Amino acid sequence: MLKEVGASGQISLGKKYAGRLFKVITHPDGRFELIPVRVVVAAQPQAPELLAAPDGWLPPGGYEGCTQWALDNRVALENYARQVEAEGTAAEQLERFLAEHPESLGDDDGPI
C-alpha cells in the first residue's frame, strides 16, 4: 500500500486505525516503521491511611497521625528520635565534625 504524506506532514492510514497508538521507528536509511502499541496507565499511589494508636502515640516529629508502618516500627522510630535528640541530626553531626577537622575541607568547598 502506498500512502502520500500531505502538505502538513500527516499521513492517513484509514478508519480501521483511527484512535490507535503507534510507536514510530525511524531507520537510518530514511524508512519509517509503525508498530501498534497499547498503553497501560499505571495506578496512582494511594496516600497511606492515618491511624490512631490505641494509646494515642504519635510518631516523633510532630505528626498528627501515624500509618500502619509507623505503628509496626514504633520502637525503632522512638530509638532513632532519642538518638537524634542526644547526638543531633546527621547534618548537625557533620557540621561539628568539619568544625573540629577543618583539614577535611577542600579548597573548592563552601563555608560551613
C-alpha positions as CSV (number, residue, x, y, z in Angstrom):
1,M,0.0,0.0,0.0
2,L,1.3,3.4,-0.9
3,K,0.5,6.5,1.1
4,E,1.4,10.1,0.4
5,V,2.4,12.5,3.1
6,G,0.2,15.5,2.9
7,A,1.4,19.2,2.9
8,S,1.0,19.3,6.7
9,G,3.3,16.3,7.1
10,Q,0.5,13.9,8.0
11,I,-0.4,10.5,6.6
12,S,-3.8,8.8,6.8
13,L,-4.0,5.1,7.5
14,G,-7.7,4.9,7.3
15,K,-10.6,4.5,9.7
16,K,-9.5,1.0,10.7
17,Y,-6.6,2.5,12.6
18,A,-8.4,5.6,14.0
19,G,-7.6,6.3,17.6
20,R,-4.8,3.7,17.8
21,L,-1.3,4.4,19.0
22,F,1.8,3.5,17.1
23,K,5.5,3.6,18.0
24,V,7.3,5.2,15.2
25,I,10.8,3.9,14.4
26,T,12.9,6.0,12.1
27,H,15.6,4.0,10.4
28,P,19.0,5.5,9.3
29,D,18.1,4.9,5.6
30,G,15.0,7.1,5.9
31,R,12.4,4.4,6.4
32,F,9.7,4.6,9.0
33,E,8.2,1.7,10.8
34,L,4.9,1.9,12.6
35,I,4.4,-0.6,15.5
36,P,0.9,-0.7,17.0
37,V,1.1,-0.4,20.8
38,R,-1.2,-0.5,23.8
39,V,-0.6,1.9,26.7
40,V,-1.3,0.7,30.2
41,V,-1.7,3.6,32.7
42,A,0.0,2.9,36.0
43,A,-2.2,3.2,39.1
44,Q,-1.7,6.3,41.1
45,P,-0.1,5.5,44.5
46,Q,-2.6,5.9,47.4
47,A,-1.7,8.0,50.4
48,P,-1.2,5.8,53.4
49,E,-4.2,5.8,55.8
50,L,-3.7,7.7,59.0
51,L,-4.5,5.6,62.1
52,A,-4.8,6.3,65.8
53,A,-2.6,4.3,68.1
54,P,-4.7,2.7,70.9
55,D,-2.7,4.7,73.5
56,G,-2.6,7.9,71.4
57,W,1.0,7.5,70.4
58,L,2.2,9.7,67.5
59,P,5.5,9.2,65.6
60,P,8.3,11.6,66.7
61,G,8.4,14.8,64.6
62,G,5.1,16.5,65.2
63,Y,2.9,14.2,63.1
64,E,-0.9,14.4,63.5
65,G,-1.4,10.7,62.9
66,C,0.5,7.6,62.1
67,T,0.4,4.9,59.5
68,Q,0.5,1.1,60.0
69,W,4.2,1.2,59.0
70,A,4.8,3.7,61.8
71,L,2.9,1.5,64.3
72,D,4.8,-1.6,63.2
73,N,8.2,0.3,63.6
74,R,7.3,2.3,66.7
75,V,10.3,1.0,68.7
76,A,12.8,1.8,66.0
77,L,11.3,5.3,65.5
78,E,11.4,6.1,69.2
79,N,15.0,4.9,69.4
80,Y,16.0,7.0,66.4
81,A,14.3,10.1,67.9
82,R,16.2,9.6,71.1
83,Q,19.5,9.2,69.1
84,V,18.8,12.4,67.2
85,E,18.0,14.2,70.5
86,A,21.2,13.1,72.1
87,E,23.6,13.4,69.1
88,G,21.8,15.8,66.7
89,T,20.8,15.2,63.2
90,A,23.3,13.9,60.6
91,A,23.7,17.4,59.3
92,E,24.5,18.7,62.8
93,Q,26.9,15.9,63.3
94,L,28.7,16.7,60.0
95,E,28.9,20.4,60.9
96,R,30.5,19.5,64.3
97,F,33.0,17.1,62.6
98,L,34.0,19.7,60.0
99,A,34.4,22.4,62.6
100,E,36.7,20.0,64.6
101,H,38.5,18.8,61.4
102,P,38.9,21.8,59.1
103,E,41.6,19.9,57.2
104,S,38.8,17.7,55.8
105,L,37.6,20.6,53.7
106,G,39.0,21.2,50.2
107,D,39.7,24.5,48.6
108,D,36.6,24.2,46.5
109,D,34.2,23.5,49.4
110,G,32.0,26.4,50.5
111,P,31.8,27.8,54.0
112,I,30.1,25.9,56.8
